[in-house]
Amino acid sequence: MLISIEGIFRNGNVEFLEPPPQTNETRVLVTFLTSGPVQLSEKNISESQAADLRGRLRSFAEDWDRPDMDVYDAL
């Protein structure tokens, strides 16, 4: 079973933002997430395609931004 825990990599160490599972020893997989804006050209997405997608997804924004939707982040 995989369990994901968010953390921050700082000064060569990973700082967990929540407690890890209680275990003496286990293998881990660390994935570094990029931050900042996505370069559309690197993803082969044109400005017009991005605008079209934003427009089609706009109707979902109100639901996604509701405070009670945070419960799904833990799943």
N, C-alpha and C positions, 0 to 999 in steps of 0.2 A: 504494500500500500504506500502511496506517495502522500506526503504532507508538505504543503508549501507554507513558508513563514517569510514574511517580508522583513527586510533588514536594510542597513546602509553599510556600504564598504567605505571605510574611512581610515586613512593612515595604515593601510595594509591589514586591517582587521574587519571582520564582519560583525556589526552590532545588530542584534535581533530587535525587532520592534514589538515582539511578543515572546513569551517563554517557549522554548523548544520542547518537544516531547521528552519525557523522562526516560532516558536510556543510558546505559554505560558506554556503549560504542555502537556506531552505525555509519554506514556510508552516506555521503551527502552529495548533492549536485548543486553547484552555485551557478546561476545564470545572471550575467550582467545586463541590465536594461539600459538602453540608451535614453538620454533625456534631451529635451529640446524639440524643435519642430521637425517634422518628417519632411525630407526632401522628396517632393512628388516626382521629380525627374528620375531619381534613383529607383522608384517603384513603378516606373513607366505609366504614370498617371498624369494626364494633362490638367491644366487649370480648369478647363471646362468640364472635364470628367469629375474632378473634385467638387466643383460647384454643384453639379447635377446630383452627386451623391449626398452632399450636405443638405440640399433641398429635399431629397426623398426621405432622409432620416430625421428631418426637423420635427415631424409629427410625433416622434418617439421621445424627444428631449424632455417634455414635461413629465412623462412617467419616469425616465431615467434619473431625473434630478430630484425626485421626491425623497425626503429624508427616510421614509420607511423602506425604501429600496436597498438601503445599506445592508439589510439582513442577508441579501443574496451574495454579498462580497465574501462572506464566511464559508460559502459552499464550495 
